[in-house]
Amino acid sequence: MVNEINASNQECFKFLGFVDDCATGTTIEGYPILGNCDWLKNLSEKPYLVCAIGNPATRFALANDFKKHGFPFAKLISPSVQMSKYISIGEGSIICSNCVLTTNIKIGRHVILNLSCTVGHDAILNDFVSSMPGVMIAGNANIGKGVYLGIGSNIINDVKIGEWTIIGGGSTVVRDIPDHVVAIGTPAKPIKEHYPEI
Ligand SMILES: CC(C)(COP(=O)(O)OP(=O)(O)OC[C@H]1O[C@@H](n2cnc3c(N)ncnc32)[C@H](O)[C@@H]1OP(=O)(O)O)[C@@H](O)C(=O)NCCC(=O)NCCS
């Protein structure tokens, strides 16, 4: 995505590489794996970071840890995204190709909107929300901190989804959903509790 951004007229980034605790090779798609998280923390110069991990709780832990170590965060917005200028987007957030956002939307910090998501007017996506490909969020919905919206789920207008909840892929949320549950189906209903380690 950085190449796409640099090729457009947006802000330019020099992409240094990946930081990964689990990688086995030395490159990913031709870009270097620079080291692991411990290596990064010990750098004296602090480059801008984005944390591209889809699991909200893991992203929350890492982003907070790196913030404590004084790292700044970039915001990555694909040039193919369509959105009005009346949208606020917090640091560390990533908005992938072909997302469409209408107007008066608040996107918190470290939110990920994966490919082809749509977000309606006045919606609020709180910090650390992860929205998987093809999710549709209607107007005035309020998506709680750390919520994971599974692939292709639909959220109708005016509903509120509680913090750290998971909505299953393909589900349709038509009523408010509480904090800390996994909810699935159409209409989406909680099937179990979900308390990630945060
Ligand atoms: C909702 C979800 C998180 C549940 O995962 P889980 O906690 O491991 O639950 P299980 O797989 O044990 O499923 C529990 C039950 O719910 C059903 N179920 C699971 N996900 C479902 C879904 N999205 N819609 C409808 N039913 C679902 C299962 O069939 C199972 O029912 P059964 O007990 O009658 O067999 C997961 O299935 C899901 O939808 N994840 C989204 C993944 C995604 O978006 N990936 C995108 C990556 S880019």
The ligand as an SDF file (V2000), in Angstrom:
LIG
                    3D

 48 50  0  0  0  0  0  0  0  0999 V2000
  -17.4700  -16.2050   14.6500 C   0  0  0  0  0  0  0  0  0  0  0  0
  -16.1320  -16.9090   14.7170 C   0  0  0  0  0  0  0  0  0  0  0  0
  -15.0950  -15.9710   15.2980 C   0  0  0  0  0  0  0  0  0  0  0  0
  -16.3520  -18.0910   15.6610 C   0  0  0  0  0  0  0  0  0  0  0  0
  -15.1770  -18.8090   15.8000 O   0  0  0  0  0  0  0  0  0  0  0  0
  -15.0710  -19.8690   17.0230 P   0  0  0  0  0  0  0  0  0  0  0  0
  -15.2200  -19.1290   18.3150 O   0  0  0  0  0  0  0  0  0  0  0  0
  -13.8370  -20.6560   16.7960 O   0  0  0  0  0  0  0  0  0  0  0  0
  -16.3980  -20.7420   16.8850 O   0  0  0  0  0  0  0  0  0  0  0  0
  -16.6100  -22.1670   16.2170 P   0  0  0  0  0  0  0  0  0  0  0  0
  -15.9020  -22.2710   14.8970 O   0  0  0  0  0  0  0  0  0  0  0  0
  -16.3150  -23.1830   17.2690 O   0  0  0  0  0  0  0  0  0  0  0  0
  -18.1680  -22.1370   15.9010 O   0  0  0  0  0  0  0  0  0  0  0  0
  -19.1460  -22.2330   16.9140 C   0  0  0  0  0  0  0  0  0  0  0  0
  -20.4940  -22.4770   16.2190 C   0  0  0  0  0  0  0  0  0  0  0  0
  -20.8690  -21.2780   15.5210 O   0  0  0  0  0  0  0  0  0  0  0  0
  -21.0250  -21.5630   14.1010 C   0  0  0  0  0  0  0  0  0  0  0  0
  -20.4140  -20.4300   13.3940 N   0  0  0  0  0  0  0  0  0  0  0  0
  -19.1280  -20.0310   13.4680 C   0  0  0  0  0  0  0  0  0  0  0  0
  -18.9470  -18.9160   12.7330 N   0  0  0  0  0  0  0  0  0  0  0  0
  -20.1320  -18.6390   12.1700 C   0  0  0  0  0  0  0  0  0  0  0  0
  -20.5530  -17.6190   11.3010 C   0  0  0  0  0  0  0  0  0  0  0  0
  -19.7090  -16.6690   10.8880 N   0  0  0  0  0  0  0  0  0  0  0  0
  -21.8540  -17.5870   10.9270 N   0  0  0  0  0  0  0  0  0  0  0  0
  -22.7190  -18.5630   11.3690 C   0  0  0  0  0  0  0  0  0  0  0  0
  -22.3670  -19.5480   12.2150 N   0  0  0  0  0  0  0  0  0  0  0  0
  -21.0870  -19.6040   12.5920 C   0  0  0  0  0  0  0  0  0  0  0  0
  -20.2660  -22.8600   13.8750 C   0  0  0  0  0  0  0  0  0  0  0  0
  -20.7950  -23.5410   12.7600 O   0  0  0  0  0  0  0  0  0  0  0  0
  -20.4680  -23.5660   15.1800 C   0  0  0  0  0  0  0  0  0  0  0  0
  -21.7660  -24.1110   15.1800 O   0  0  0  0  0  0  0  0  0  0  0  0
  -22.0000  -25.6740   15.6220 P   0  0  0  0  0  0  0  0  0  0  0  0
  -21.5340  -25.7100   17.0620 O   0  0  0  0  0  0  0  0  0  0  0  0
  -23.4720  -25.8480   15.4430 O   0  0  0  0  0  0  0  0  0  0  0  0
  -21.1440  -26.4730   14.7200 O   0  0  0  0  0  0  0  0  0  0  0  0
  -15.6150  -17.3780   13.3140 C   0  0  0  0  0  0  0  0  0  0  0  0
  -16.3330  -18.5040   12.8590 O   0  0  0  0  0  0  0  0  0  0  0  0
  -15.7290  -16.2820   12.2650 C   0  0  0  0  0  0  0  0  0  0  0  0
  -16.7790  -16.0500   11.6390 O   0  0  0  0  0  0  0  0  0  0  0  0
  -14.6010  -15.5880   12.0690 N   0  0  0  0  0  0  0  0  0  0  0  0
  -14.4570  -14.5540   11.0760 C   0  0  0  0  0  0  0  0  0  0  0  0
  -13.1310  -14.7450   10.3580 C   0  0  0  0  0  0  0  0  0  0  0  0
  -12.8390  -13.6850    9.3400 C   0  0  0  0  0  0  0  0  0  0  0  0
  -13.5660  -12.7370    9.1550 O   0  0  0  0  0  0  0  0  0  0  0  0
  -11.7300  -13.8350    8.6900 N   0  0  0  0  0  0  0  0  0  0  0  0
  -11.2830  -12.8500    7.7150 C   0  0  0  0  0  0  0  0  0  0  0  0
   -9.7860  -12.8730    7.5910 C   0  0  0  0  0  0  0  0  0  0  0  0
   -9.2650  -11.7280    6.3670 S   0  0  0  0  0  0  0  0  0  0  0  0
  1  2  1  0
  2  3  1  0
  2  4  1  0
  2 36  1  0
  4  5  1  0
  5  6  1  0
  6  7  2  0
  6  8  1  0
  6  9  1  0
  9 10  1  0
 10 11  2  0
 10 12  1  0
 10 13  1  0
 13 14  1  0
 14 15  1  0
 15 16  1  0
 15 30  1  0
 16 17  1  0
 17 18  1  0
 17 28  1  0
 18 19  1  0
 18 27  1  0
 19 20  2  0
 20 21  1  0
 21 22  1  0
 21 27  2  0
 22 23  1  0
 22 24  2  0
 24 25  1  0
 25 26  2  0
 26 27  1  0
 28 29  1  0
 28 30  1  0
 30 31  1  0
 31 32  1  0
 32 33  2  0
 32 34  1  0
 32 35  1  0
 36 37  1  0
 36 38  1  0
 38 39  2  0
 38 40  1  0
 40 41  1  0
 41 42  1  0
 42 43  1  0
 43 44  2  0
 43 45  1  0
 45 46  1  0
 46 47  1  0
 47 48  1  0
M  END
$$$$
